[in-house]
Amino acid sequence: MAVDSANARAVLGIESSCDETAAAVLDATGRVLAERLLSQRREHAPFGGVVPEIAARAHLAHLPGLVRETMEEAGLDYRDLAAVAATAGPGLIGGLIVGSHFAKGIALAAGCRFLAINHLEAHALTPRLPGLAGAAFPYLLLLVSGGHSQWVTVEGVGRYRLLGRTIDDAAGEAFDKVGKLLGLPWPGGPALERLAASGDPARFRFPRPLAGRPGCDFSFSGLKTAVAQAVAAFPEGALSRADAADIAASFQLAMVEVLADRARHAMALFTSRFPDPRLLVVSGGVAANNAVRAALGAVAAEAGFSLFAPPARLCTDNAVMVAWAGLERLRLGLEDGFDAPARPRWPLEELSG
């Protein structure tokens, strides 16, 4: 199959770290030629959370067809690929093995490079995608998802400095657990945001953990416990939808005020080392929450920062960011061996050597 020169160095990205099966193809400039994403929410919803074995089986069942459809839409043959990039960690080990081994097989058969991508680095590099923020290094990153809450200075591909992280629960985990306490469908975060829109955020005064403290670490366990106590104070069956909406709104307000407070500290730490440019990037599933975006936008403006949050589809797990991280690494002449392991734990700062 003949391909034009713009597509001749295309990268196929594969994401299977949790409960989303995804594939995407980017050309050499970073233009998205095709992308696919298959959610497993229906499979996991009855259990109120992700079941690792079910997730791995779903990836194994759906990934081959998803990749084939993506390549067909891109109009490319596997031999046209410069590299195959797959999430190798962190995440659920079963899904990581399925995705990375499938990617290795394609790369081996196509005679192209294989790139083992750190899922967190893929989030970190998303604002550099063409047509988005066009972010230049360095910039400040807030990564907030179901499994991670951390502040990072992004100084280059593979160059990251951790400024602060959660000492207990992640922000997204707190959203989901509070949603479950309120009887909302899983995942609880999006449902909680919708419910909070009709509630009174001033009715319950929940704690703002670590607010005003030095540094920019997070703690959400106490906030989650306070919500659990508020729910338990209602007799069984007496929690009305209006009550639940007030609790949701009050929790969300506490969460965004904590994030805003920690942002002020993180931006001060960042500017002490990098006076310019001043760009704050928020990524991860929680970054899709409109109240979070608004609060961070306000404090960023106060500090002279610009705020960038990717489109919602690129905040959550997706293969576009994986392919882009692969392309960024490929441009630096980097690649990985076929013995590169799947790593359920892979802190971002380890990439900095």
C-alpha positions in Angstrom: 0.0 0.0 0.0 1.4 3.4 -1.0 1.3 6.1 1.7 2.2 9.8 1.5 5.3 11.0 3.3 3.3 12.7 6.1 2.0 9.3 7.2 5.2 7.3 6.5 6.4 7.6 10.1 3.0 6.9 11.8 2.7 5.6 15.3 0.1 3.2 16.5 -0.9 3.7 20.2 -2.5 1.1 22.4 -4.0 1.7 25.9 -5.2 -1.1 28.2 -4.1 -0.1 31.7 -7.5 -0.2 33.3 -11.0 -0.5 32.0 -10.8 1.3 28.6 -9.6 -0.6 25.5 -8.2 2.0 23.1 -6.2 2.4 19.9 -5.1 5.4 17.9 -2.8 6.2 14.9 -1.0 9.5 14.6 1.1 10.6 11.7 4.6 12.0 12.0 3.3 15.5 12.8 1.0 14.3 15.5 -2.2 14.5 13.5 -4.8 12.0 14.6 -5.5 9.7 11.6 -7.9 7.4 13.5 -8.9 6.5 17.1 -11.1 4.0 18.8 -12.1 3.6 22.4 -14.3 0.9 24.0 -15.5 1.4 27.5 -16.0 -1.6 29.9 -18.4 0.3 32.2 -21.2 -2.1 31.6 -19.1 -5.1 32.6 -17.9 -3.6 35.8 -20.9 -1.6 36.9 -22.6 -4.5 38.8 -19.5 -4.7 41.0 -19.3 -1.0 41.8 -15.7 -0.8 40.5 -13.2 -2.4 38.1 -12.6 -6.1 38.5 -9.1 -6.8 37.2 -9.7 -10.2 35.7 -12.8 -9.1 33.9 -10.9 -6.1 32.5 -8.0 -8.3 31.2 -10.4 -10.7 29.5 -12.3 -7.8 27.9 -9.0 -6.3 26.6 -8.0 -9.7 25.2 -11.4 -10.1 23.4 -11.7 -6.6 21.9 -8.2 -5.3 21.3 -7.4 -7.2 18.0 -10.6 -6.0 16.3 -10.3 -2.5 17.7 -6.7 -2.1 16.4 -7.7 -3.6 13.0 -10.6 -1.1 12.6 -8.3 1.8 13.7 -5.6 0.9 11.1 -8.3 0.5 8.4 -9.7 3.9 9.1 -6.1 5.4 9.1 -5.6 3.8 5.6 -2.3 2.2 6.6 -0.8 -1.2 6.5 1.1 -2.4 9.6 4.4 -2.2 7.5 3.8 1.5 7.2 4.3 2.1 10.9 7.4 3.6 12.4 6.6 2.3 15.8 3.9 0.7 18.1 3.5 2.4 21.5 1.7 0.7 24.3 1.0 1.5 27.9 3.4 -0.7 30.0 2.4 0.8 33.3 1.3 1.8 35.8 -2.1 0.0 35.9 -3.7 -3.3 36.3 -1.1 -6.0 35.4 -3.5 -8.2 33.4 -4.5 -5.4 31.0 -0.9 -4.1 30.7 0.3 -7.6 29.7 -2.5 -8.0 27.1 -1.9 -4.6 25.5 1.9 -4.5 25.6 2.3 -8.1 24.4 -0.1 -7.5 21.5 1.8 -4.3 20.6 5.1 -6.2 20.7 3.7 -8.8 18.3 2.6 -6.2 15.8 6.0 -4.4 16.0 7.9 -7.7 15.6 5.8 -8.8 12.6 5.9 -5.3 11.0 9.6 -4.8 11.6 9.2 -1.5 13.4 10.1 -0.2 16.8 8.3 -0.9 20.1 7.8 1.8 22.7 6.8 1.0 26.3 4.9 4.0 27.5 4.4 5.2 31.0 0.7 6.1 31.4 1.5 9.1 33.5 4.0 10.4 31.0 1.3 10.1 28.3 -1.0 12.4 30.4 1.9 14.7 31.1 2.7 15.2 27.4 -0.9 15.6 26.2 -0.8 19.4 26.1 2.0 19.3 23.5 -0.3 17.6 21.0 -0.7 19.7 17.8 -3.8 21.8 17.9 -4.0 21.9 21.7 -1.9 24.1 24.0 1.3 23.8 22.0 3.0 23.7 25.4 6.7 24.4 25.6 8.8 23.0 28.4 8.8 23.6 31.3 5.2 23.6 32.7 3.4 22.7 35.9 1.2 19.6 35.8 -1.6 18.6 38.2 -2.4 15.0 37.5 -5.7 14.1 39.2 -7.4 10.7 38.4 -8.9 7.7 40.1 -5.4 6.4 41.0 -3.2 9.4 41.1 -3.1 12.9 42.5 0.3 14.7 42.1 2.0 17.9 41.2 4.9 17.6 38.7 7.2 19.9 36.9 7.4 18.7 33.3 10.8 19.8 32.1 11.2 17.6 29.0 10.4 14.2 27.7 11.6 11.8 30.4 12.4 14.8 32.7 10.0 15.2 35.6 10.2 16.5 39.2 7.7 15.5 41.8 6.5 18.5 43.9 3.7 16.8 45.9 1.3 13.9 45.9 -1.6 12.5 47.9 -0.6 10.8 51.2 -3.7 8.6 51.1 -6.6 8.5 48.6 -6.5 9.9 45.1 -9.0 12.7 44.2 -10.8 10.5 41.7 -11.1 7.7 44.2 -12.7 10.1 46.7 -15.2 11.2 44.1 -16.1 7.6 43.3 -16.4 6.5 46.9 -18.6 9.5 47.8 -20.7 8.7 44.8 -21.1 5.1 46.1 -22.1 6.4 49.6 -24.8 8.5 47.9 -26.1 5.5 45.9 -25.0 6.8 42.6 -24.1 4.6 39.7 -20.4 3.7 39.1 -18.2 5.5 38.1 -19.3 8.0 40.8 -17.4 11.1 39.7 -19.5 12.2 36.7 -22.7 11.2 38.4 -21.8 13.2 41.5 -21.0 16.3 39.5 -24.4 16.1 37.8 -26.2 15.7 41.2 -24.1 18.5 42.8 -25.5 20.9 40.3 -28.9 20.9 42.0 -27.5 21.0 45.6 -26.6 23.6 48.2 -22.8 23.6 48.7 -23.2 25.6 52.0 -25.4 23.1 53.8 -22.5 20.9 55.0 -19.2 22.2 56.1 -16.8 19.4 55.3 -13.0 19.6 56.2 -10.4 21.0 53.8 -7.5 18.6 54.5 -4.0 20.2 54.5 -5.4 23.6 53.4 -3.0 26.4 54.2 -0.2 23.9 55.1 3.3 24.3 53.6 4.0 22.3 50.4 1.4 20.9 48.0 0.7 17.4 49.2 -2.9 16.2 49.3 -5.0 14.2 51.7 -8.6 13.1 50.9 -9.2 10.3 53.4 -10.6 12.6 56.1 -12.9 14.4 53.7 -14.3 11.1 52.5 -14.8 10.0 56.1 -16.6 13.2 57.0 -19.0 12.6 54.1 -19.6 9.0 55.3 -20.5 10.3 58.7 -22.9 12.9 57.3 -24.6 10.1 55.3 -24.7 7.8 58.3 -26.4 10.5 60.4 -29.6 10.0 58.3 -31.9 7.1 59.4 -31.8 4.2 56.9 -33.9 5.1 53.9 -34.3 8.8 55.0 -31.7 10.3 52.7 -33.7 12.1 50.1 -32.4 13.1 46.6 -32.3 16.8 47.8 -30.2 15.8 50.8 -27.9 13.8 48.6 -27.6 16.7 46.2 -26.6 19.0 49.1 -24.0 16.5 50.3 -22.6 16.1 46.8 -22.4 19.9 46.3 -20.8 20.4 49.7 -18.2 17.7 49.0 -17.4 19.0 45.6 -16.9 22.5 47.0 -14.5 21.2 49.6 -12.6 19.2 47.0 -12.2 22.2 44.6 -11.2 24.5 47.5 -8.5 22.0 48.5 -7.3 21.7 44.9 -7.2 25.5 44.6 -5.3 25.9 47.8 -2.7 23.2 46.9 -2.4 24.9 43.4 -1.4 28.2 45.0 1.5 26.4 46.8 2.5 24.4 43.8 2.6 27.5 41.5 4.8 29.3 44.1 7.2 26.3 44.1 7.2 26.2 40.3 7.9 29.9 39.9 10.8 29.8 42.4 12.6 27.7 39.9 11.0 28.7 36.6 9.9 32.3 36.5 8.6 31.8 32.9 6.7 30.4 31.2 3.7 30.1 33.5 1.5 27.3 32.3 -0.6 25.1 34.6 -1.9 21.9 33.0 -4.5 19.8 34.7 -5.1 16.3 33.3 -6.6 13.0 34.4 -10.2 12.0 34.8 -11.0 14.6 37.5 -9.8 17.3 35.1 -13.1 16.7 33.2 -15.0 18.2 36.2 -16.2 21.7 35.3 -16.1 23.0 38.9 -12.5 21.8 39.2 -11.6 23.5 36.0 -13.3 26.8 37.0 -11.6 26.9 40.5 -8.1 26.1 39.1 -8.6 28.7 36.3 -9.4 31.4 38.9 -6.3 30.7 41.1 -4.1 30.3 38.0 -5.2 33.8 36.8 -4.4 35.2 40.2 -0.9 33.9 40.0 -0.3 35.0 36.5 -0.6 31.5 35.1 -2.5 30.2 32.1 -4.6 27.1 32.7 -4.9 24.4 30.1 -7.1 21.3 30.5 -7.3 18.9 27.6 -10.7 18.1 26.0 -12.6 15.7 28.2 -12.0 12.7 25.9 -8.2 13.3 26.3 -8.4 13.7 30.1 -9.5 10.1 30.7 -7.6 7.0 29.5 -7.2 7.1 25.7 -4.7 5.9 23.0 -4.1 9.3 21.4 -2.0 10.3 24.3 -0.1 7.0 24.2 0.7 7.3 20.5 1.8 11.0 21.1 4.1 10.0 23.9 5.5 7.3 21.6 6.0 9.9 18.9 7.8 12.3 21.3 10.1 9.5 22.4 10.6 8.3 18.8 11.8 11.8 17.8 14.5 11.5 20.4 15.7 8.2 19.0 14.3 6.2 21.9 12.9 2.7 21.7 12.4 -0.3 24.0 13.4 -3.9 23.7 10.8 -6.7 23.3 11.7 -7.7 26.9 10.4 -4.5 28.3 8.2 -5.5 31.3 4.7 -4.6 32.2 4.9 -2.6 35.4 1.8 -2.2 37.7 3.8 0.4 39.7 5.9 2.9 37.7 6.3 6.3 39.3 6.7 9.1 36.8 9.8 10.4 38.5 11.6 7.1 37.8 11.8 8.2 34.1 14.2 11.0 35.1 16.8 8.4 36.0 
